[in-house]
């Protein structure tokens, strides 16, 4: 991993693959991991980072990849509990400064915040964007 650290992404679905591809295009040091090797086919052809087939909570695998040198950890699997657990491992055991987990269930957001893990909730983001769109739309038509 580079001196300035790297970004570790757990989950190579559409979102994880997209983030990894964009960071790789910006010449960032990226490692993406997924328990399903076939998930890596979602990565763009231009992806220049590393791929690792492993469980999102495999502490031993994390130790071998020197996860403590990472500066950002992003957990975006389709499972809240996996994302929370992986993020907590990254934060508490490997002391990664920036840790974010995608959380679908809004009721779990308080738990994640108490762990000092940043959370992204798709339903909350969608709601904010729709409200913003409605506000901007109504202002745009006022004369």
N, C-alpha and C positions, 0 to 999 in steps of 0.2 A: 504494500500500500504506500501511497505517496506520503511525503512529509506532512502535507496539509490535510491528511486524512482522506477518508473515502466515504461514500454513501453506500449503506447496505440497505437493500430493499428485500423485504420478505413478501413473496406472493407475486407470481408472474402472470397474473390475469391481464385484462385490458389496461387497467390503471397502472399496475406495477410495470408492465412492459413499456407503456407510453412514457412514464417518468424516467425509466432507465434509458430509453432511447434518446430522450431530450437531454438528459445529463451527459450521456456519452457523446452526443454531438457537440456539447460545450467543452469537451475534453476533460470532463470530471472523471475521477477514479470511482468506478461503480462495480458493486458486486450484487447480483440478484440471486435469490435462492427460492426454490420451490420444491415441494416433495414429489412433484410429478415432472419428470424430465421432458415430457412432450409439451409442457407449458412454455418452454423457451422458444418454441416456433412462433410465438406471438411477438417476439422481439424484432425490431426493424433490422433489415439486412445490414445496416450501417453500424449496429451496436458493436462497440469495441471493448466492453467491460467483461468481467468474469461471470460465469454461471456456476451455480452449485446446487446439486440435487441433495436436499436434506430437509429434515423437519424444521419448522420454524422455532421449535423449542429445544433443539439438540445442543445442549450446552457444550458437550465435548467437541462437536464439529465447530462451534463458534470459537473455542479455545485454539483449535488448530489454524484457524484463519486470522488469528490476531485481531479479533473484533474490538479489542480495547483501543486500537489505533483509528477506529472509525470516528467521524465527527457528526455523522447524521445516520439515524436508523429509522426506516419507514416500514411499518407493518400494514400491508394492504391485502391480506388474504380475505376470503369471503366469510371468515368466521371471527366474530368479536372476541370470543374467549382465547383463540389462538393469537390474535393481534395483541390483546391485553397481556397475555403471558409472555410473548416474545418481547414486547416493548418493556415490560418490567425487568426481564432478564438483561436486556441491553442497558437499561438505566441503572439498575442496582448492582449487577455483577460486573459489567464492563464499563460503567461510568461514561457512557456516550453522552455528550452534551445536549444534542438535539434529538429527541425521540418523539415520533408521532405515530399514532395508531388510528386506522379508520374504524369507526364504530357505527354500526347500523342502528343498534338499539339505544335510543336516547336515554333510557333509564340507567344505562351503564356509564353515562358521561361523568356523573359526580364521582364515581369510584375511580375512574381514570384520572380525573383532575386531582384527586387526593393523593395519587401516586406520583404527581408532578410529571405526568406524561401529557403531551399535547394531543388533542383528539380532533379528528375531522369526521363530522357526521353528515353523510350525504343528504339526509332529509332536512336537516337544519340549513345546510348551504342552499339547497333548492328553494326552501321557504324564503330565505333572505333574498335570493335572486329574483324570485317571483314578486315579492313585495317591492323590491327596488324597481323592477320593470313596471309594475302598476303605478308606482309613484312618478317615475320618469315619464311614463306614457301619459298620465293625466296632466302633468305640467307642460308637456310638449304641445298639448292641444288647447291650452289656456291662451286666450288672446286679450 
